[in-house]
Amino acid sequence: MLDGLRSQRLLALFAAGWLLLNLPLIALWDQPVRVGGVPLFPLALFVGWGALIAVAAWVAEGRVAEEDLASDDADGAD
């Protein structure tokens, strides 16, 4: 199931996201502070969520491109 490096990276990203969005850690951001007029809690929540999505896309798409190039090189050598 976890044959490739991509699968391991996505599993690690899932674990990091689970910890990031878990109640004890997310409660650290619940402070009466405003950043640019926006409360800190929703700002931290959406920035963390967006970062998780961006890293997941980077891991998923970046590795596919490298594997496609490697398979194209292998096919051209035959």
Summary of the structure (lengths in Angstrom):
residues: 78
radius of gyration: 18.4
end to end distance: 29.4
largest distance: 64.4
contacts: 167
relative contact order: 0.12
helix: 78%
strand: 5%
